[in-house]
Amino acid sequence: MTGSPKEEIPINKKEFLIGRLEDMVDCVVKNIAVGKVHALITERNGKYYLKDLNSVNGTMLNDIKLQCNEENEINDGDRITFANSDYLFVLR
């Protein structure tokens, strides 16, 4: 996942938490609009899934707002937005 053209965030665990709370998440997003523990990316059988964890400002996948606590498959090239922070999901 990349947040800007030069920032790369490798997803290196089966369950990868995203949020602001440094001691609780795997990827810290320094943006007050992003939840303390905002979202979860899970890898199962070579597929990746995104789940919003009841965040206040929501998570979007390709401009579609996700329902809280519902897994959504993500694919190479998908755009993910945590609150107002955009990322591009890239498989390598």
Secondary structure as the mmCIF struct_conf table of DSSP 4:
data_model
#
loop_
_struct_conf.conf_type_id
_struct_conf.id
_struct_conf.beg_label_comp_id
_struct_conf.beg_label_asym_id
_struct_conf.beg_label_seq_id
_struct_conf.end_label_comp_id
_struct_conf.end_label_asym_id
_struct_conf.end_label_seq_id
STRN STRN1 THR A 2 SER A 4
TURN_TY1_P TURN_TY1_P1 PRO A 5 LYS A 6
STRN STRN2 GLU A 7 GLU A 8
BEND BEND1 LYS A 13 LYS A 14
STRN STRN3 GLU A 15 GLY A 19
BEND BEND2 ARG A 20 ARG A 20
TURN_TY1_P TURN_TY1_P2 GLU A 22 MET A 24
BEND BEND3 ASP A 26 ASP A 26
STRN STRN4 CYS A 27 VAL A 28
TURN_TY1_P TURN_TY1_P3 ILE A 32 ALA A 33
BEND BEND4 VAL A 34 VAL A 34
TURN_TY1_P TURN_TY1_P4 LYS A 36 VAL A 37
STRN STRN5 ALA A 39 ARG A 44
TURN_TY1_P TURN_TY1_P5 ASN A 45 GLY A 46
STRN STRN6 LYS A 47 ASP A 52
BEND BEND5 ASN A 54 ASN A 54
BEND BEND6 VAL A 56 ASN A 57
STRN STRN7 THR A 59 LEU A 61
TURN_TY1_P TURN_TY1_P6 ASN A 62 ASP A 63
STRN STRN8 ILE A 64 LYS A 65
HELX_LH_PP_P HELX_LH_PP_P1 LEU A 66 GLN A 67
STRN STRN9 CYS A 68 CYS A 68
TURN_TY1_P TURN_TY1_P7 ASN A 69 ASN A 69
STRN STRN10 ASN A 72 ILE A 74
TURN_TY1_P TURN_TY1_P8 ASP A 76 GLY A 77
STRN STRN11 ARG A 79 PHE A 82
TURN_TY1_P TURN_TY1_P9 ALA A 83 ASN A 84
STRN STRN12 SER A 85 LEU A 88
#
